[in-house]
Amino acid sequence: MQHSLILKRHADLVDRMAEAQGVDLEETMMEGHLTPGELGEAVLACTGCAAPEACEHWLAAHGEGEAAPDYCRNSALLAELTARFKR
């Protein structure tokens, strides 16, 4: 049970971080630009972060359009998606 709660928390963080940058991950996947496996890898990378609270605080303090913080394990992926698919 604990494992699924961790995955849900980090899946939410990945989705919220993408949304903060103007990227709709579901739409990006439906259009074939991101595979479910790639999204899964992003969530797993996020679970390896020792301080998810830092991202929660960052998301609360920043509006849409700002790049993900450098400490985000998915910042490179999010920057690429933002450059290509920002709404």
TORLODREN-675303 format. One record per atom (N, C-alpha, C): residue number from 1; residue in one letter; atom name; x, y negated, z negated. Coordinates in Angstrom, 1 decimal. Atoms other than C-alpha are relative to their C-alpha. Example, Ala and Ser with C-alpha at 12.3 -4.5 7.8 and 13.67 -1.06 7.14 Angstrom:
2
<kelum 1,a,N,<0.9,1.2,0.0>> <kelum 1,a,CA,<12.3,4.5,-7.8>> <kelum 1,a,C,<0.9,-1.2,0.0>> <kelum 2,s,N,<-0.9,1.1,0.0>> <kelum 2,s,CA,<13.7,1.1,-7.1>> <kelum 2,s,C,<-0.8,-1.1,-0.8>> 
This chain:
87
<kelum 1,m,N,<0.8,1.2,0.0>> <kelum 1,m,CA,<0.0,0.0,0.0>> <kelum 1,m,C,<0.9,-1.3,0.0>> <kelum 2,q,N,<-0.9,1.1,0.1>> <kelum 2,q,CA,<2.8,-2.4,-0.9>> <kelum 2,q,C,<0.6,-0.3,1.4>> <kelum 3,h,N,<-0.6,0.2,-1.3>> <kelum 3,h,CA,<4.4,-1.9,2.5>> <kelum 3,h,C,<-0.9,-0.7,1.0>> <kelum 4,s,N,<0.9,0.6,-0.9>> <kelum 4,s,CA,<1.3,-2.8,4.4>> <kelum 4,s,C,<-0.3,-1.5,-0.4>> <kelum 5,l,N,<0.1,1.4,0.4>> <kelum 5,l,CA,<0.9,-6.0,2.3>> <kelum 5,l,C,<1.2,-0.8,0.4>> <kelum 6,i,N,<-1.2,0.7,-0.4>> <kelum 6,i,CA,<4.4,-7.0,3.1>> <kelum 6,i,C,<0.0,-0.2,1.5>> <kelum 7,l,N,<0.1,0.2,-1.4>> <kelum 7,l,CA,<3.9,-6.4,6.8>> <kelum 7,l,C,<-1.1,-1.0,0.4>> <kelum 8,k,N,<1.1,1.0,-0.3>> <kelum 8,k,CA,<0.6,-8.4,6.8>> <kelum 8,k,C,<0.5,-1.4,-0.3>> <kelum 9,r,N,<-0.5,1.3,0.4>> <kelum 9,r,CA,<2.3,-11.3,5.0>> <kelum 9,r,C,<1.0,-0.5,1.1>> <kelum 10,h,N,<-0.9,0.4,-1.0>> <kelum 10,h,CA,<5.1,-11.4,7.5>> <kelum 10,h,C,<-0.6,-0.2,1.4>> <kelum 11,a,N,<0.7,0.2,-1.3>> <kelum 11,a,CA,<2.9,-10.9,10.5>> <kelum 11,a,C,<-0.7,-1.4,0.0>> <kelum 12,d,N,<0.7,1.3,0.1>> <kelum 12,d,CA,<0.9,-13.9,9.3>> <kelum 12,d,C,<1.0,-1.2,0.1>> <kelum 13,l,N,<-1.0,1.1,0.0>> <kelum 13,l,CA,<4.1,-16.0,8.8>> <kelum 13,l,C,<0.5,-0.1,1.5>> <kelum 14,v,N,<-0.5,0.1,-1.4>> <kelum 14,v,CA,<5.3,-15.1,12.4>> <kelum 14,v,C,<-1.1,-0.7,0.8>> <kelum 15,d,N,<1.1,0.6,-0.8>> <kelum 15,d,CA,<1.9,-16.1,13.8>> <kelum 15,d,C,<-0.1,-1.5,-0.3>> <kelum 16,r,N,<0.1,1.4,0.4>> <kelum 16,r,CA,<1.7,-19.3,11.8>> <kelum 16,r,C,<1.2,-0.8,0.5>> <kelum 17,m,N,<-1.1,0.7,-0.4>> <kelum 17,m,CA,<5.2,-20.3,12.7>> <kelum 17,m,C,<-0.1,-0.3,1.5>> <kelum 18,a,N,<0.2,0.2,-1.4>> <kelum 18,a,CA,<4.4,-19.8,16.4>> <kelum 18,a,C,<-1.1,-1.0,0.3>> <kelum 19,e,N,<1.0,1.0,-0.2>> <kelum 19,e,CA,<1.2,-21.7,16.1>> <kelum 19,e,C,<0.5,-1.4,-0.3>> <kelum 20,a,N,<-0.6,1.3,0.4>> <kelum 20,a,CA,<3.1,-24.6,14.4>> <kelum 20,a,C,<0.8,-0.6,1.2>> <kelum 21,q,N,<-0.7,0.5,-1.2>> <kelum 21,q,CA,<5.1,-24.8,17.6>> <kelum 21,q,C,<-0.8,0.0,1.2>> <kelum 22,g,N,<0.9,0.1,-1.2>> <kelum 22,g,CA,<2.1,-24.7,19.9>> <kelum 22,g,C,<0.0,1.3,0.8>> <kelum 23,v,N,<0.0,-1.2,-0.7>> <kelum 23,v,CA,<2.4,-21.1,20.9>> <kelum 23,v,C,<-1.0,1.0,-0.5>> <kelum 24,d,N,<1.0,-0.9,0.4>> <kelum 24,d,CA,<-0.5,-18.7,20.8>> <kelum 24,d,C,<0.5,1.4,0.4>> <kelum 25,l,N,<-0.6,-1.3,-0.2>> <kelum 25,l,CA,<1.1,-15.2,20.4>> <kelum 25,l,C,<-1.0,1.0,0.7>> <kelum 26,e,N,<1.0,-0.9,-0.6>> <kelum 26,e,CA,<-2.1,-13.4,21.2>> <kelum 26,e,C,<-0.2,-0.2,1.5>> <kelum 27,e,N,<0.1,0.4,-1.4>> <kelum 27,e,CA,<-2.5,-15.3,24.5>> <kelum 27,e,C,<1.2,0.4,0.8>> <kelum 28,t,N,<-1.2,-0.4,-0.6>> <kelum 28,t,CA,<1.1,-14.8,25.3>> <kelum 28,t,C,<0.2,1.5,0.3>> <kelum 29,m,N,<0.0,-1.4,-0.2>> <kelum 29,m,CA,<0.8,-11.1,24.8>> <kelum 29,m,C,<-1.0,0.4,1.1>> <kelum 30,m,N,<1.0,-0.3,-0.9>> <kelum 30,m,CA,<-2.4,-10.9,26.8>> <kelum 30,m,C,<0.4,-0.3,1.5>> <kelum 31,e,N,<-0.5,0.4,-1.3>> <kelum 31,e,CA,<-0.7,-12.6,29.7>> <kelum 31,e,C,<1.2,0.8,0.4>> <kelum 32,g,N,<-1.1,-0.8,-0.3>> <kelum 32,g,CA,<2.1,-10.1,29.6>> <kelum 32,g,C,<1.4,-0.6,-0.2>> <kelum 33,h,N,<-1.3,0.6,0.2>> <kelum 33,h,CA,<4.9,-12.4,28.5>> <kelum 33,h,C,<0.7,0.4,-1.3>> <kelum 34,l,N,<-0.5,-0.6,1.3>> <kelum 34,l,CA,<5.4,-10.7,25.1>> <kelum 34,l,C,<-0.6,1.3,-0.2>> <kelum 35,t,N,<0.6,-1.4,0.2>> <kelum 35,t,CA,<5.0,-7.0,24.5>> <kelum 35,t,C,<-0.3,0.2,-1.5>> <kelum 36,p,N,<0.2,-0.3,1.4>> <kelum 36,p,CA,<3.5,-5.6,21.3>> <kelum 36,p,C,<1.2,0.5,-0.7>> <kelum 37,g,N,<-1.3,-0.4,0.7>> <kelum 37,g,CA,<6.9,-4.0,20.6>> <kelum 37,g,C,<0.8,-1.2,-0.3>> <kelum 38,e,N,<-0.8,1.2,0.3>> <kelum 38,e,CA,<8.6,-7.4,20.8>> <kelum 38,e,C,<-0.6,-0.8,-1.2>> <kelum 39,l,N,<0.6,0.7,1.2>> <kelum 39,l,CA,<6.1,-8.9,18.4>> <kelum 39,l,C,<0.2,0.8,-1.2>> <kelum 40,g,N,<-0.3,-0.9,1.2>> <kelum 40,g,CA,<6.5,-5.9,16.1>> <kelum 40,g,C,<1.5,-0.2,-0.5>> <kelum 41,e,N,<-1.4,0.3,0.4>> <kelum 41,e,CA,<10.3,-6.5,16.2>> <kelum 41,e,C,<0.1,-1.3,-0.7>> <kelum 42,a,N,<0.0,1.3,0.6>> <kelum 42,a,CA,<9.7,-10.1,15.3>> <kelum 42,a,C,<-0.5,0.0,-1.5>> <kelum 43,v,N,<0.5,-0.2,1.4>> <kelum 43,v,CA,<7.6,-9.1,12.3>> <kelum 43,v,C,<1.0,0.7,-0.9>> <kelum 44,l,N,<-1.0,-0.7,0.8>> <kelum 44,l,CA,<10.2,-6.6,11.2>> <kelum 44,l,C,<1.2,-0.9,-0.4>> <kelum 45,a,N,<-1.1,0.9,0.3>> <kelum 45,a,CA,<12.9,-9.2,11.5>> <kelum 45,a,C,<-0.4,-0.9,-1.2>> <kelum 46,c,N,<0.5,0.9,1.1>> <kelum 46,c,CA,<10.8,-11.5,9.3>> <kelum 46,c,C,<0.0,0.7,-1.4>> <kelum 47,t,N,<0.0,-0.7,1.2>> <kelum 47,t,CA,<10.4,-8.8,6.7>> <kelum 47,t,C,<1.4,0.2,-0.7>> <kelum 48,g,N,<-1.4,0.0,0.5>> <kelum 48,g,CA,<14.2,-8.8,6.3>> <kelum 48,g,C,<0.4,-1.3,-0.7>> <kelum 49,c,N,<-0.3,1.3,0.6>> <kelum 49,c,CA,<14.1,-12.4,5.1>> <kelum 49,c,C,<-0.2,0.2,-1.5>> <kelum 50,a,N,<0.0,-0.1,1.5>> <kelum 50,a,CA,<14.9,-12.7,1.4>> <kelum 50,a,C,<-0.9,-1.2,-0.6>> <kelum 51,a,N,<0.7,1.2,0.5>> <kelum 51,a,CA,<12.9,-16.0,1.1>> <kelum 51,a,C,<-1.2,-0.4,0.8>> <kelum 52,p,N,<1.1,0.4,-0.8>> <kelum 52,p,CA,<9.6,-16.0,2.9>> <kelum 52,p,C,<-0.8,-1.2,-0.6>> <kelum 53,e,N,<0.6,1.2,0.6>> <kelum 53,e,CA,<8.4,-18.6,0.4>> <kelum 53,e,C,<0.5,-1.3,0.7>> <kelum 54,a,N,<-0.6,1.2,-0.6>> <kelum 54,a,CA,<10.8,-21.1,2.2>> <kelum 54,a,C,<-0.8,-0.3,1.3>> <kelum 55,c,N,<0.8,0.3,-1.3>> <kelum 55,c,CA,<8.8,-20.6,5.5>> <kelum 55,c,C,<-1.4,-0.4,-0.4>> <kelum 56,e,N,<1.3,0.5,0.4>> <kelum 56,e,CA,<5.5,-21.0,3.6>> <kelum 56,e,C,<0.0,-1.4,-0.3>> <kelum 57,h,N,<-0.1,1.4,0.3>> <kelum 57,h,CA,<6.7,-24.3,2.2>> <kelum 57,h,C,<0.3,-0.8,1.2>> <kelum 58,w,N,<-0.3,0.7,-1.2>> <kelum 58,w,CA,<8.1,-25.3,5.6>> <kelum 58,w,C,<-1.3,-0.2,0.8>> <kelum 59,l,N,<1.3,0.1,-0.8>> <kelum 59,l,CA,<4.7,-24.6,7.3>> <kelum 59,l,C,<-0.9,-1.0,-0.7>> <kelum 60,a,N,<0.9,0.9,0.7>> <kelum 60,a,CA,<2.9,-26.5,4.6>> <kelum 60,a,C,<0.4,-1.5,0.2>> <kelum 61,a,N,<-0.5,1.4,0.0>> <kelum 61,a,CA,<5.1,-29.6,5.1>> <kelum 61,a,C,<0.2,-0.5,1.4>> <kelum 62,h,N,<-0.3,0.5,-1.3>> <kelum 62,h,CA,<5.5,-29.7,8.9>> <kelum 62,h,C,<-1.3,0.2,0.9>> <kelum 63,g,N,<1.1,-0.1,-0.9>> <kelum 63,g,CA,<3.0,-30.3,11.7>> <kelum 63,g,C,<0.4,0.7,1.3>> <kelum 64,e,N,<-0.2,-0.7,-1.3>> <kelum 64,e,CA,<2.6,-28.8,15.1>> <kelum 64,e,C,<1.1,-0.7,0.8>> <kelum 65,g,N,<-1.0,0.6,-0.9>> <kelum 65,g,CA,<5.5,-29.3,17.5>> <kelum 65,g,C,<1.4,0.0,-0.4>> <kelum 66,e,N,<-1.4,0.0,0.5>> <kelum 66,e,CA,<8.5,-29.0,15.3>> <kelum 66,e,C,<0.6,1.4,0.2>> <kelum 67,a,N,<-0.7,-1.3,-0.2>> <kelum 67,a,CA,<11.0,-26.3,16.0>> <kelum 67,a,C,<0.1,0.7,-1.3>> <kelum 68,a,N,<-0.2,-0.9,1.2>> <kelum 68,a,CA,<11.3,-23.4,13.6>> <kelum 68,a,C,<1.3,-0.4,-0.7>> <kelum 69,p,N,<-1.2,0.3,0.7>> <kelum 69,p,CA,<13.8,-23.9,10.8>> <kelum 69,p,C,<1.2,0.9,0.4>> <kelum 70,d,N,<-1.1,-0.8,-0.4>> <kelum 70,d,CA,<17.3,-22.6,11.5>> <kelum 70,d,C,<0.1,1.3,-0.8>> <kelum 71,y,N,<-0.1,-1.2,0.8>> <kelum 71,y,CA,<17.1,-20.1,8.7>> <kelum 71,y,C,<-1.0,1.1,0.4>> <kelum 72,c,N,<1.0,-0.9,-0.4>> <kelum 72,c,CA,<14.1,-18.4,10.4>> <kelum 72,c,C,<0.7,1.1,0.9>> <kelum 73,r,N,<-0.6,-1.1,-0.8>> <kelum 73,r,CA,<15.1,-15.0,11.7>> <kelum 73,r,C,<-0.5,0.1,1.4>> <kelum 74,n,N,<0.6,-0.1,-1.3>> <kelum 74,n,CA,<12.9,-15.5,14.7>> <kelum 74,n,C,<0.1,-1.4,0.7>> <kelum 75,s,N,<-0.1,1.3,-0.5>> <kelum 75,s,CA,<14.0,-19.1,15.5>> <kelum 75,s,C,<0.3,0.0,1.5>> <kelum 76,a,N,<-0.4,-0.1,-1.4>> <kelum 76,a,CA,<15.6,-18.1,18.8>> <kelum 76,a,C,<-1.2,0.4,0.9>> <kelum 77,l,N,<1.1,-0.5,-0.7>> <kelum 77,l,CA,<12.6,-16.1,20.0>> <kelum 77,l,C,<-1.1,-1.1,0.1>> <kelum 78,l,N,<1.0,1.1,0.1>> <kelum 78,l,CA,<10.2,-18.9,18.9>> <kelum 78,l,C,<0.4,-1.2,0.9>> <kelum 79,a,N,<-0.5,1.1,-0.9>> <kelum 79,a,CA,<12.3,-21.5,20.7>> <kelum 79,a,C,<-0.2,0.3,1.5>> <kelum 80,e,N,<0.2,-0.4,-1.4>> <kelum 80,e,CA,<12.2,-19.5,23.9>> <kelum 80,e,C,<-1.5,0.0,0.4>> <kelum 81,l,N,<1.4,-0.1,-0.3>> <kelum 81,l,CA,<8.5,-18.9,23.7>> <kelum 81,l,C,<-0.6,-1.5,0.1>> <kelum 82,t,N,<0.5,1.4,0.0>> <kelum 82,t,CA,<7.9,-22.6,22.9>> <kelum 82,t,C,<0.4,-0.7,1.3>> <kelum 83,a,N,<-0.5,0.6,-1.2>> <kelum 83,a,CA,<10.0,-23.7,25.9>> <kelum 83,a,C,<-0.8,0.5,1.2>> <kelum 84,r,N,<0.6,-0.6,-1.1>> <kelum 84,r,CA,<8.1,-21.4,28.2>> <kelum 84,r,C,<-1.6,-0.1,0.0>> <kelum 85,f,N,<1.5,-0.2,0.1>> <kelum 85,f,CA,<4.5,-21.2,26.9>> <kelum 85,f,C,<-0.7,-0.9,-1.0>> <kelum 86,k,N,<0.7,1.0,1.0>> <kelum 86,k,CA,<3.7,-24.2,24.6>> <kelum 86,k,C,<-1.2,-0.5,0.7>> <kelum 87,r,N,<1.3,0.5,-0.5>> <kelum 87,r,CA,<0.1,-25.2,25.0>> <kelum 87,r,C,<0.0,-1.5,0.1>> 
